[in-house]
Amino acid sequence: RYEVHRVWKVEATLKEGKRHIYGKRTFYLDEDTWQATEIDHYDGRGQLWRVAEAHNIMFYDTLVPWYSVETLYDLNSGRYLVLGLDNEATGSYEFGFERSSGDYTPAALRRAGRR
């Protein structure tokens, strides 16, 4: 179901003298979950370049709000990217698993990677 949520608007502007692909970003954070539901990305000239959307759902069995799918639209090229499509996935997300900091070393990530 859909329901109206209040959002917090956070504007992030690149510091003077710094370089980044985006000159400014505007984040819309869901007040209940603090997840970014939409992000507007502006180029160095201040023109809207990309728009990101995160479609949130509630995993009621674990009481975790999470993203069901994320989209990123490039308004200049007319292309888009969709992340998180799971309509053919088996199983579900595993929330609450624990890892050590050693699991994220470069060597550990190489071992865990697929080629």
C-alpha distances in whole Angstrom, upper triangle without the diagonal:
4,7,10,12,16,18,22,24,26,29,31,35,37,40,43,45,43,41,38,36,34,36,33,29,26,23,20,19,16,18,16,17,19,18,19,16,19,22,25,28,31,35,38,39,36,34,30,30,27,23,21,17,16,12,11,9,10,13,13,16,18,16,16,14,15,15,13,16,18,20,23,24,28,29,32,33,30,28,25,24,21,21,19,19,19,18,22,22,23,23,20,20,23,23,26,28,31,34,37,38,41,38,37,41,42,44,41,38,41,41,38,37,37,40
4,7,9,13,15,19,20,23,26,28,32,34,37,40,43,40,39,35,34,31,33,30,26,23,21,17,17,14,15,14,15,17,16,17,14,16,20,22,25,28,32,35,36,32,31,27,28,25,21,19,15,14,11,10,10,11,15,15,19,20,17,17,14,15,14,14,15,17,18,21,22,26,26,30,31,28,27,24,23,21,21,20,19,20,20,24,24,26,25,22,22,25,24,26,29,32,34,37,38,41,38,37,41,42,44,41,38,41,42,38,38,38,40
4,6,10,13,16,18,22,24,27,30,33,36,39,42,39,39,35,34,31,32,29,25,22,20,16,15,12,13,12,14,16,16,16,13,16,19,22,25,28,32,35,35,32,31,27,28,25,21,20,16,15,12,11,11,12,16,16,20,20,17,17,14,16,16,16,17,18,20,22,24,27,27,31,32,29,29,26,25,23,23,22,22,23,23,27,27,28,27,24,24,26,24,27,30,33,35,38,38,41,39,38,41,42,45,42,40,43,43,40,39,40,43
4,7,10,13,15,19,22,25,28,31,34,37,39,37,36,33,32,29,30,26,23,20,17,13,13,10,11,11,13,15,15,15,12,14,18,20,23,26,30,33,33,29,28,25,26,24,20,19,16,15,13,12,13,14,18,19,22,22,19,18,15,17,17,17,18,19,20,22,23,26,26,30,31,29,28,26,25,23,24,23,24,25,26,29,29,31,30,26,26,28,26,28,31,33,35,38,38,41,39,38,41,42,45,43,40,43,44,41,40,41,43
4,6,10,13,16,19,22,25,28,31,34,37,34,34,31,30,27,28,24,21,17,15,11,10,7,7,8,10,11,12,12,10,13,16,18,22,24,28,31,31,28,27,24,25,23,19,18,15,14,12,11,13,14,17,18,22,21,18,17,13,15,15,17,18,18,19,21,22,26,26,29,31,29,28,25,25,23,23,22,24,25,26,29,29,31,29,26,24,26,24,26,29,31,33,35,35,39,37,35,39,40,42,40,38,41,42,39,38,39,42
4,7,10,13,16,19,23,26,28,31,34,32,32,30,29,26,26,22,19,15,13,9,8,6,6,8,11,11,12,12,11,12,15,17,21,23,27,29,30,26,26,23,25,23,19,18,16,15,15,14,16,16,20,21,24,23,20,19,15,17,17,19,20,19,21,22,23,26,26,29,31,29,29,26,26,25,24,24,26,27,29,32,32,33,32,28,26,28,26,27,30,32,33,36,35,39,37,36,39,40,43,41,38,42,43,40,39,41,43
4,6,9,13,16,19,22,25,28,31,29,28,26,25,22,22,19,15,12,9,6,5,5,5,8,10,9,10,9,8,10,12,14,17,20,23,26,26,23,23,20,22,20,16,15,13,13,14,13,16,17,20,22,25,24,20,18,15,16,16,18,19,17,19,19,21,23,23,27,29,27,27,24,24,23,22,23,25,27,28,32,31,33,31,28,26,27,25,26,29,30,32,34,33,36,35,33,36,37,40,38,36,39,40,37,37,38,41
4,6,10,13,16,20,22,25,28,26,26,24,24,20,20,16,14,10,8,6,5,7,6,10,11,9,10,9,10,11,12,14,16,19,22,24,25,21,22,19,21,20,17,16,15,15,16,16,18,20,23,24,27,25,22,20,17,18,18,21,21,19,20,20,22,24,24,27,29,28,28,25,25,24,24,24,27,29,31,34,33,35,33,30,27,28,26,27,30,30,31,33,32,35,34,32,35,36,39,38,35,38,40,37,37,39,41
4,7,10,13,17,19,22,25,23,23,21,21,17,17,13,10,7,6,5,7,9,10,14,14,11,12,10,11,10,10,11,13,15,19,20,21,18,18,16,18,17,15,14,14,15,17,17,20,22,25,27,30,28,25,23,20,19,19,22,21,19,19,19,20,21,21,24,26,26,26,24,24,23,23,25,27,29,31,35,34,36,35,31,29,30,28,29,31,32,33,34,33,36,35,32,35,36,39,38,35,38,40,38,37,39,41
4,6,10,13,15,18,21,19,20,18,18,15,14,11,8,6,5,6,8,11,12,15,15,12,12,10,12,11,9,10,12,14,17,18,19,16,17,16,17,16,15,14,15,16,19,19,22,24,26,29,31,29,26,24,21,20,20,23,22,19,19,18,20,21,21,24,26,26,26,24,23,24,23,25,27,30,32,35,34,36,35,32,29,30,28,29,31,31,31,32,31,34,33,30,32,33,37,36,33,36,38,36,35,37,39
4,6,10,12,15,18,17,17,15,16,12,11,7,6,4,6,9,11,15,16,19,18,15,15,12,14,12,10,9,10,11,14,15,16,13,14,13,15,15,14,15,16,18,21,21,25,27,29,32,34,32,30,27,24,23,22,25,23,20,20,18,19,19,20,22,24,25,25,23,23,24,24,26,29,31,34,37,36,38,37,34,31,33,30,31,33,33,33,34,32,35,34,31,33,33,37,36,34,36,39,37,36,38,39
4,7,9,12,15,13,14,12,13,10,9,6,5,6,8,11,13,17,18,21,20,16,16,13,15,14,10,10,10,10,12,13,15,12,14,14,15,15,15,15,17,18,22,23,26,28,30,33,35,33,31,27,25,23,22,25,24,20,20,18,19,19,20,21,24,25,24,23,23,24,24,26,29,31,34,37,36,38,37,34,31,32,30,31,32,32,31,32,30,33,32,29,30,31,34,34,31,34,37,35,34,36,37
4,6,9,12,10,11,10,12,9,6,4,7,9,11,15,17,20,22,25,24,20,20,17,19,16,13,12,10,9,11,10,12,10,13,13,15,15,16,17,20,21,25,26,30,32,34,37,39,36,34,31,28,27,26,28,27,23,22,20,20,20,20,21,23,25,25,24,24,26,26,28,31,34,37,39,38,41,40,37,34,35,33,34,35,35,34,34,32,34,34,31,32,32,36,36,33,35,38,37,35,37,38
4,6,8,7,7,7,10,8,5,6,9,12,14,18,19,23,24,27,26,22,22,19,21,19,15,14,12,10,10,9,12,11,14,15,15,16,18,18,21,23,27,28,32,34,36,38,41,38,36,33,30,29,27,30,28,24,23,21,21,20,21,21,23,25,25,24,25,26,26,29,32,35,38,40,39,41,41,38,35,36,34,35,36,35,34,34,31,33,33,29,30,30,34,34,31,33,37,35,34,36,37
4,6,6,8,10,13,11,9,10,12,15,17,20,22,26,27,29,28,24,24,22,24,22,19,18,15,14,14,12,14,14,17,18,19,20,21,22,25,26,30,31,34,36,38,41,43,40,38,35,33,31,30,33,31,28,27,24,25,24,24,24,27,29,29,28,28,30,30,32,35,38,41,43,42,44,44,41,38,38,36,37,37,36,35,34,32,34,34,30,31,31,35,35,33,35,38,37,36,38,39
4,6,9,11,14,13,10,12,15,17,20,24,25,29,30,33,32,28,28,25,27,25,22,20,18,16,15,12,14,14,18,19,20,22,24,25,28,30,33,34,38,40,42,45,47,44,42,39,36,35,34,36,34,31,30,27,27,25,26,25,28,30,30,30,30,33,33,35,38,41,44,46,45,48,47,44,41,42,40,40,41,40,38,38,35,37,37,33,34,33,37,38,36,37,41,40,38,41,41
4,7,10,13,13,11,14,17,20,22,26,28,31,33,35,34,30,30,27,29,27,23,22,19,17,15,12,15,16,19,21,21,23,25,26,29,31,35,36,40,41,43,46,48,45,44,40,38,36,35,37,35,32,31,27,28,26,26,26,28,30,31,30,31,33,33,36,39,42,45,46,45,48,48,45,42,42,41,41,41,40,38,37,34,36,36,33,32,32,36,37,34,36,39,39,37,39,40
4,7,10,11,9,12,15,18,20,24,25,29,30,33,31,27,27,24,27,24,21,19,16,15,14,11,14,15,18,19,19,20,22,23,26,28,32,33,36,38,40,43,45,42,41,37,35,33,31,34,32,28,27,24,25,23,24,24,26,28,28,28,27,30,29,32,35,38,41,43,42,44,44,41,38,39,37,38,38,37,35,34,31,33,33,29,29,28,32,33,31,32,36,35,34,36,36
4,7,8,8,11,14,17,19,23,25,28,30,33,31,27,26,23,25,23,19,18,15,13,11,9,13,14,16,17,16,18,20,21,25,26,30,32,35,37,39,42,44,41,40,36,34,32,30,32,30,26,25,22,22,20,22,21,22,25,25,24,24,27,27,30,33,36,39,40,39,42,42,39,37,37,36,37,37,36,34,34,30,32,32,28,28,27,31,32,29,30,34,33,31,33,33
4,5,7,9,11,15,17,20,22,26,28,30,28,25,23,20,22,20,16,15,11,11,9,8,12,13,15,15,14,14,17,17,21,23,26,28,32,34,35,39,40,38,37,33,31,28,26,29,26,22,21,18,19,17,18,18,20,22,21,21,21,23,23,26,29,32,35,36,36,38,38,36,33,34,33,34,34,33,32,32,29,30,30,26,26,25,29,30,27,28,32,31,29,30,31
4,7,9,11,14,16,20,22,25,28,30,28,25,23,19,21,18,15,13,9,9,7,7,11,12,12,12,11,11,14,15,19,21,24,27,30,33,34,38,39,37,36,32,30,27,25,27,24,20,19,15,15,13,15,14,16,18,18,17,18,20,21,24,27,30,33,34,33,37,37,35,32,33,33,34,34,34,32,32,30,31,30,27,27,26,30,30,27,28,32,30,28,29,30
4,5,7,11,13,16,19,22,25,27,25,22,20,17,18,15,12,10,6,6,5,6,9,9,10,10,9,9,12,13,17,19,23,25,28,31,33,36,38,36,35,31,28,26,24,26,23,19,17,14,14,13,14,14,16,18,18,17,18,20,21,24,26,30,32,34,34,37,37,34,32,33,32,34,34,34,33,33,31,33,31,28,29,28,32,32,29,30,34,32,30,31,32
4,7,11,13,17,20,23,25,28,27,23,22,19,20,17,13,11,8,6,5,5,7,7,9,10,10,12,14,16,19,21,25,27,31,33,35,38,40,38,37,33,30,28,26,28,26,22,20,17,17,15,16,16,18,20,20,20,21,23,24,27,30,33,35,37,37,40,40,37,35,36,35,36,37,36,35,35,33,35,34,31,32,31,35,35,32,34,37,35,33,35,36
4,7,10,13,16,20,22,25,23,20,19,16,17,14,10,8,6,5,7,8,10,7,9,9,10,11,12,14,17,19,22,24,28,30,33,35,38,36,34,30,27,26,24,26,24,20,19,16,16,15,16,16,19,20,21,20,20,22,23,26,28,31,34,36,36,39,38,35,33,34,33,34,35,35,34,35,32,35,34,30,32,31,35,35,32,34,37,35,34,35,36
4,6,10,13,16,18,21,20,17,15,12,13,10,7,5,5,6,9,11,13,10,11,9,10,10,10,11,13,15,19,20,24,26,29,32,34,32,30,27,24,22,20,23,20,17,16,13,14,14,15,16,19,19,19,18,18,20,20,22,25,28,31,33,33,35,35,32,29,31,29,31,32,32,32,33,31,33,32,29,30,30,34,33,30,33,35,33,32,33,35
4,7,10,13,15,18,18,14,13,10,11,8,6,5,7,8,12,14,15,12,12,10,12,11,10,10,12,14,17,18,22,24,27,30,32,30,28,25,22,20,19,21,20,16,16,14,15,15,16,18,20,20,20,19,19,20,20,22,25,28,30,33,32,35,34,31,29,30,29,30,32,32,32,33,32,34,33,30,32,33,36,35,32,35,37,35,34,35,37
4,6,10,12,15,14,11,10,6,8,6,5,7,9,12,15,17,19,15,16,13,14,12,10,9,10,11,14,15,19,21,24,26,29,27,24,21,18,17,16,18,17,14,14,14,15,17,17,20,22,22,21,19,18,19,18,20,23,25,28,31,30,32,31,28,25,27,25,27,28,29,29,31,29,32,31,28,30,31,34,33,30,33,35,33,32,33,35
4,7,9,12,12,9,8,6,6,5,6,9,12,14,18,20,21,18,18,15,16,14,11,10,10,10,12,13,16,18,21,24,27,25,22,19,16,15,14,17,16,14,15,15,16,18,19,22,24,23,22,20,19,19,19,20,22,25,27,30,29,31,30,27,25,26,24,26,28,29,30,32,31,34,32,30,33,33,36,35,32,35,37,34,33,35,37
4,6,9,8,5,5,4,6,7,9,12,15,18,21,23,25,21,21,19,20,17,14,12,11,10,12,11,15,16,19,21,24,22,19,16,13,13,13,16,16,14,16,16,18,21,22,25,26,25,24,22,21,20,19,19,22,24,26,29,28,30,29,25,22,24,21,23,25,26,27,29,28,31,30,28,31,32,35,33,31,34,36,33,32,34,36
4,6,6,5,5,6,6,9,12,15,18,21,24,27,28,25,24,21,22,20,16,14,12,10,11,10,12,13,16,18,21,19,16,14,11,11,12,15,16,15,17,18,20,23,24,27,29,27,26,23,22,20,19,19,21,23,25,28,27,29,27,24,21,23,20,22,25,26,27,30,29,33,31,29,32,34,37,34,32,35,37,33,33,35,37
4,6,6,8,10,10,13,15,18,21,23,27,29,30,27,27,24,25,23,20,18,16,14,15,13,14,15,18,19,22,20,17,15,12,14,15,18,19,18,20,22,24,26,27,30,32,31,30,27,26,24,23,23,25,26,28,31,30,31,29,26,23,24,21,23,26,27,28,30,30,34,32,31,34,36,38,36,34,38,39,36,36,38,40
4,6,8,11,11,15,17,20,23,26,30,32,33,30,30,27,28,25,22,19,17,15,14,11,12,12,15,15,18,17,13,12,9,12,14,17,18,18,21,23,25,28,29,33,34,32,31,28,26,24,23,22,24,25,26,30,28,29,27,23,21,22,19,20,23,25,27,29,29,33,31,30,33,35,38,35,33,37,38,34,35,37,40
4,5,9,10,13,16,19,22,25,28,30,32,29,29,26,26,23,20,17,15,12,12,9,11,10,13,14,17,15,12,9,7,9,11,14,16,16,19,21,23,26,28,31,32,31,29,25,24,22,20,19,21,22,24,27,25,26,24,20,18,18,16,17,20,21,23,25,26,29,27,26,30,32,34,31,30,33,34,31,31,33,36
4,7,9,12,13,17,19,22,25,27,29,26,26,23,24,21,18,16,14,12,13,11,13,13,16,18,20,18,15,12,10,11,12,15,17,16,18,19,22,25,26,29,30,29,28,25,23,21,20,19,22,23,26,28,27,28,26,22,20,20,17,18,21,22,23,25,25,28,27,25,28,30,33,31,29,32,33,30,31,33,35
4,6,9,11,15,17,20,23,26,28,25,25,21,22,18,16,13,11,8,10,8,11,12,14,17,19,17,15,12,9,8,9,12,13,12,14,16,19,21,23,26,27,26,24,21,19,18,16,16,18,20,22,25,24,25,24,20,17,18,16,18,20,21,22,24,24,27,25,24,27,28,31,29,27,30,31,28,28,30,32
4,6,7,11,13,16,20,22,24,21,21,18,18,15,12,9,8,7,10,9,13,15,17,20,22,20,18,15,12,11,10,13,12,10,12,13,15,18,20,23,24,23,21,18,17,16,15,15,18,20,23,26,24,27,25,22,19,21,19,21,23,24,25,27,26,29,27,25,28,29,32,30,27,30,32,29,28,30,32
4,7,10,13,17,20,23,24,21,20,17,17,14,11,8,6,5,7,7,11,14,17,19,22,21,19,15,12,11,9,11,11,9,10,12,14,17,18,21,23,21,20,17,16,14,14,14,17,19,21,24,23,26,25,22,20,22,20,22,25,26,27,29,29,32,29,27,31,31,34,32,29,32,34,30,30,31,33
4,7,10,13,17,20,21,18,17,13,14,11,7,5,5,6,9,11,14,17,20,23,26,24,22,19,16,14,12,14,12,10,9,10,11,14,15,18,19,18,17,15,14,14,14,16,18,21,23,26,25,28,27,24,22,25,23,26,27,29,29,31,30,33,31,29,31,32,35,33,30,33,35,32,30,31,33
4,6,10,13,16,17,15,14,11,11,8,6,5,7,9,12,14,18,20,23,26,28,27,25,22,18,16,14,16,14,11,10,9,10,12,13,16,18,17,17,14,14,15,15,17,19,22,25,27,27,30,30,26,24,26,25,27,28,29,29,31,30,32,30,28,30,30,34,32,29,32,34,31,30,31,33
4,7,10,13,14,11,10,7,8,6,5,7,9,12,15,17,21,24,27,29,32,31,29,25,22,20,18,19,17,14,12,10,10,11,11,13,16,15,16,14,15,16,17,20,22,25,27,30,30,33,33,30,28,30,29,31,32,33,33,34,33,35,33,30,33,32,36,35,32,34,36,34,32,33,34
4,7,10,11,9,9,6,6,5,6,8,11,14,18,20,24,27,29,32,34,33,31,27,24,22,19,21,19,15,13,10,10,9,10,12,14,15,15,14,15,16,17,20,23,26,28,31,31,34,34,31,29,31,30,32,33,33,33,34,32,34,32,29,31,30,34,33,30,32,35,33,31,32,33
4,7,8,5,5,4,5,7,9,12,15,18,21,24,27,30,33,36,38,36,35,31,28,26,23,25,22,19,16,13,12,11,11,11,14,15,16,16,17,20,21,24,26,30,32,34,34,37,38,35,33,35,33,35,36,37,36,37,35,37,35,32,33,33,36,36,33,34,37,36,33,34,35
4,5,5,6,7,6,9,12,14,18,21,24,27,30,33,35,39,41,39,38,34,31,29,26,28,25,21,18,15,14,11,11,11,14,16,16,17,18,21,22,26,28,31,34,36,36,39,39,37,35,37,36,37,38,38,37,38,35,37,36,32,34,32,36,36,33,34,37,36,33,34,35
4,5,7,10,10,12,15,18,21,24,27,30,34,36,38,42,44,42,40,37,34,31,29,31,28,24,22,18,18,15,15,14,17,19,20,21,22,25,26,29,31,35,37,39,39,42,43,40,38,39,38,40,40,40,39,39,36,38,37,34,34,33,37,37,34,36,39,38,35,37,37
4,6,9,10,13,16,19,22,25,29,31,35,38,40,43,46,44,42,39,36,33,31,33,30,26,23,20,18,16,15,13,17,19,20,21,23,26,28,31,33,37,39,41,41,44,45,42,40,42,41,42,43,43,42,43,40,42,41,37,38,37,41,41,38,39,42,41,39,40,40
4,7,9,12,14,17,20,23,26,28,32,35,38,40,43,41,39,36,33,31,28,30,27,24,22,18,17,15,14,13,17,19,20,21,22,25,26,29,31,35,37,39,39,43,43,40,38,40,39,40,41,41,41,41,39,41,40,37,38,37,41,41,38,39,42,40,38,39,40
4,6,9,12,15,18,21,24,27,31,34,37,39,42,41,39,35,32,30,27,29,26,22,19,16,14,12,10,10,14,15,17,18,20,23,25,28,29,33,35,37,38,41,41,39,37,39,38,40,41,42,41,42,40,42,40,37,38,37,41,41,38,39,42,40,38,39,39
4,6,8,11,14,18,21,23,27,30,33,36,39,37,35,32,29,27,24,25,22,19,16,13,11,9,8,9,12,13,14,15,17,19,21,24,26,30,31,34,34,37,38,35,34,36,35,37,38,39,38,40,38,40,38,35,37,36,39,39,36,37,40,38,36,36,37
4,7,10,14,17,20,23,27,30,32,35,38,36,35,32,28,26,23,24,21,17,14,10,8,6,6,6,9,10,11,12,14,17,19,22,24,27,29,31,32,35,36,34,32,34,34,36,37,37,37,38,36,38,36,33,34,33,37,36,33,34,37,35,33,33,33
4,7,10,13,16,19,23,26,29,32,34,33,32,28,25,22,19,20,17,13,10,7,5,5,6,8,10,10,10,9,11,13,15,18,20,24,26,28,28,32,32,30,28,31,30,32,33,34,34,35,34,35,33,30,32,31,34,34,30,32,35,32,30,30,31
4,7,10,13,16,20,23,25,29,31,30,28,25,22,19,16,17,14,11,8,6,5,7,8,11,12,11,11,9,11,12,14,17,18,22,24,26,26,30,30,28,26,29,28,30,32,33,33,34,33,35,33,30,32,32,35,34,31,32,35,32,30,31,32
4,7,10,13,16,20,22,25,27,26,25,22,18,16,12,14,11,7,6,4,6,9,11,14,15,14,12,9,9,10,11,13,15,19,21,23,23,26,27,24,22,25,24,27,28,29,29,31,30,32,30,27,30,29,32,31,28,30,32,29,27,28,29
4,6,9,13,16,19,22,24,24,22,19,15,13,10,11,8,6,5,6,8,12,13,17,17,16,14,11,11,10,10,12,14,17,19,22,22,25,25,22,20,23,22,25,27,28,29,31,30,33,30,28,31,31,34,32,29,31,33,30,28,29,30
4,6,10,13,15,18,21,20,18,15,12,9,6,8,6,4,6,9,12,15,17,20,20,19,17,13,12,10,9,10,12,14,17,20,19,22,21,18,17,19,19,21,23,25,26,28,28,30,28,26,29,29,32,30,27,29,31,28,26,27,29
4,7,10,13,16,18,18,17,14,10,8,6,6,5,6,8,12,14,18,19,23,23,20,19,15,14,11,11,10,11,13,15,18,18,20,20,17,16,19,18,21,23,26,27,30,30,32,29,28,31,32,34,32,29,31,32,29,28,28,31
4,7,10,12,15,15,13,10,7,5,4,6,7,9,12,15,17,21,23,26,26,24,22,19,17,14,13,11,13,14,15,19,18,20,19,15,14,17,15,18,21,23,25,28,28,31,28,27,31,31,34,31,29,31,32,29,28,29,31
4,7,9,12,12,10,9,6,6,6,6,9,12,15,18,21,24,26,29,29,27,25,21,19,16,15,12,13,13,14,18,17,18,17,13,12,15,14,17,20,23,25,28,29,31,29,28,32,33,35,32,29,32,33,29,29,29,32
4,6,9,9,7,6,4,6,8,9,12,15,18,21,24,28,30,33,33,31,29,25,23,19,18,15,16,15,17,19,18,18,16,13,12,14,13,15,18,21,24,27,28,31,28,28,32,33,35,32,30,33,33,29,30,31,34
4,6,6,6,5,6,7,10,10,13,16,20,23,26,30,32,35,35,33,30,26,24,20,18,15,16,14,16,18,16,16,13,10,9,11,10,13,16,19,22,25,27,29,26,27,31,32,33,30,28,31,31,27,28,29,32
4,5,5,7,8,11,13,13,17,20,23,27,29,33,35,38,38,36,34,30,27,24,22,19,19,17,18,21,19,18,15,12,12,13,12,14,18,21,24,27,29,32,29,30,33,35,36,33,32,35,34,30,31,32,35
4,6,8,11,12,15,15,19,22,25,29,32,35,37,41,40,38,35,32,29,25,23,19,20,18,19,20,18,17,13,11,11,11,11,13,16,19,22,26,28,30,28,29,32,34,35,32,30,33,32,29,30,31,34
4,5,9,11,14,15,18,21,24,28,31,34,36,40,39,37,35,31,28,25,22,19,20,18,20,21,19,17,14,11,10,9,8,9,13,16,19,22,25,27,25,26,29,31,32,29,28,31,30,27,28,29,33
4,7,10,13,14,18,20,24,27,30,33,35,39,39,37,34,31,28,25,22,19,21,19,21,23,21,20,17,14,12,12,10,11,15,18,21,24,26,29,26,27,31,33,34,31,30,33,33,29,30,32,35
4,6,10,12,15,17,21,23,27,30,32,35,35,33,31,27,25,22,19,16,18,17,19,21,19,19,16,13,10,11,8,10,13,16,19,22,24,26,24,24,28,30,31,28,27,30,30,26,27,29,32
4,7,9,12,14,17,20,23,27,29,32,32,30,28,24,22,19,17,15,17,16,18,21,19,20,17,14,12,13,11,13,16,19,21,24,25,28,25,25,29,30,32,29,27,31,31,27,28,29,32
4,6,9,11,14,17,20,24,26,29,29,27,25,21,19,16,13,11,13,13,16,18,16,18,16,12,10,12,10,13,15,18,20,23,23,26,23,23,26,28,30,27,25,28,28,25,25,26,29
4,6,7,11,14,17,20,23,26,25,24,21,17,15,12,10,8,10,11,14,17,15,17,16,13,11,13,13,16,18,20,21,24,25,27,24,23,27,27,30,27,24,27,28,24,24,25,27
4,7,10,14,17,20,23,26,25,23,20,17,14,11,9,7,8,8,10,13,13,15,14,11,10,14,14,18,19,22,23,26,27,29,26,25,29,29,31,28,26,28,28,25,24,24,27
4,7,10,13,17,19,22,21,19,17,13,10,7,6,5,6,8,11,13,13,16,16,14,13,16,17,20,21,24,24,27,28,29,26,25,28,28,30,28,25,27,28,25,23,23,26
4,7,10,14,16,19,19,17,14,11,8,6,5,6,8,11,14,16,16,19,19,17,16,18,18,22,23,24,25,27,27,29,26,24,27,27,30,28,24,26,28,25,23,23,25
4,7,10,12,15,15,13,11,7,6,4,6,9,10,14,16,18,18,22,22,20,19,22,22,25,26,28,28,30,30,32,29,27,29,29,31,30,26,28,30,27,25,25,26
4,7,10,12,12,11,9,5,5,7,8,12,13,17,19,21,21,25,26,23,22,25,25,27,28,30,29,31,30,32,29,27,29,28,31,30,26,28,30,27,25,25,26
4,6,9,9,7,6,4,7,9,12,15,16,20,21,23,24,28,29,27,25,28,28,31,32,33,33,35,34,36,33,30,33,31,34,33,30,31,33,31,28,28,29
4,6,6,6,5,6,8,12,14,18,19,23,24,26,27,31,32,30,28,31,31,34,34,36,35,37,35,37,34,31,33,32,35,34,30,31,34,32,29,29,29
4,6,5,7,9,12,15,17,21,22,25,27,29,30,33,35,33,31,34,34,37,38,39,38,40,38,40,38,35,37,35,38,38,34,35,38,36,33,33,33
4,6,8,10,14,17,20,23,24,28,29,31,32,36,37,35,34,37,37,39,40,41,40,42,40,41,39,36,37,36,39,39,35,36,39,37,34,33,33
4,5,9,12,15,18,22,22,26,27,29,30,34,35,34,33,36,36,39,39,40,39,41,39,40,38,35,37,35,37,37,34,34,37,35,32,31,31
4,7,11,14,17,20,20,24,25,27,28,32,34,32,31,35,35,38,38,40,39,41,40,41,38,36,38,36,39,38,34,35,37,35,32,31,31
4,7,10,14,17,17,21,22,23,25,29,30,29,28,31,32,35,35,37,36,38,37,38,35,33,34,33,35,35,31,31,34,31,28,28,28
4,7,10,14,14,18,19,21,22,25,27,25,25,28,28,31,32,33,33,35,34,35,32,30,32,31,33,32,28,29,32,29,26,26,26
4,7,10,11,15,16,18,19,22,24,22,21,24,25,28,28,30,29,31,31,32,29,27,29,27,30,29,25,26,28,25,23,22,23
4,7,7,11,13,15,15,19,20,19,18,21,22,25,26,28,27,30,30,31,28,26,28,28,30,28,25,26,27,24,22,22,23
4,6,9,12,13,13,17,17,16,15,18,19,22,22,24,24,26,26,27,24,22,25,25,27,25,21,23,24,21,19,19,21
4,6,9,11,10,13,14,12,11,14,16,19,19,22,22,25,25,26,23,22,25,25,27,24,21,23,24,20,19,19,21
4,6,8,8,12,13,12,12,16,18,21,22,24,25,28,28,30,26,25,28,28,29,27,24,25,26,22,21,20,22
4,5,5,8,10,9,10,14,16,20,20,23,24,27,28,29,25,25,28,28,29,26,24,25,25,22,21,20,22
4,6,9,11,11,13,16,19,22,23,26,27,31,32,33,29,29,32,32,32,30,27,28,28,25,24,22,24
4,7,10,11,13,17,20,23,23,26,27,30,31,32,28,28,31,31,31,29,26,27,26,23,22,20,22
4,7,8,10,13,16,20,19,22,23,27,28,28,25,25,28,28,28,26,23,24,24,20,19,18,21
4,7,10,12,16,19,18,21,23,26,28,28,25,26,29,29,29,26,24,25,24,20,20,19,22
4,7,9,12,15,15,19,20,24,26,27,23,24,28,28,28,25,23,25,24,20,21,20,23
4,6,9,13,13,17,19,22,24,25,22,23,26,27,28,24,23,25,24,20,21,21,24
4,6,10,10,14,16,19,21,22,19,20,23,25,25,22,20,23,22,19,19,20,23
4,7,7,10,13,16,19,20,17,18,22,24,24,20,19,22,21,18,19,20,24
4,6,9,12,16,18,20,17,18,22,24,25,21,20,23,23,19,21,23,26
4,6,10,13,16,18,16,17,21,23,24,21,20,24,23,20,22,24,28
4,7,11,13,15,13,15,18,21,21,17,17,20,19,16,19,21,25
4,7,10,12,10,12,16,18,19,15,16,19,18,16,19,21,25
4,7,8,6,9,12,15,15,12,13,16,15,13,16,19,23
4,5,6,8,10,14,14,11,12,16,15,14,17,20,24
4,5,6,7,11,12,10,11,15,15,14,17,20,23
4,5,6,9,9,7,10,12,12,12,15,19,21
4,6,9,9,6,7,10,10,9,12,15,18
4,6,8,6,6,10,10,10,11,15,18
4,5,5,6,9,10,11,12,16,18
4,6,5,6,9,10,10,14,15
4,5,5,6,9,10,13,15
4,5,5,6,9,12,14
4,5,5,6,10,12
4,5,5,8,10
4,6,8,10
4,7,10
4,7
4
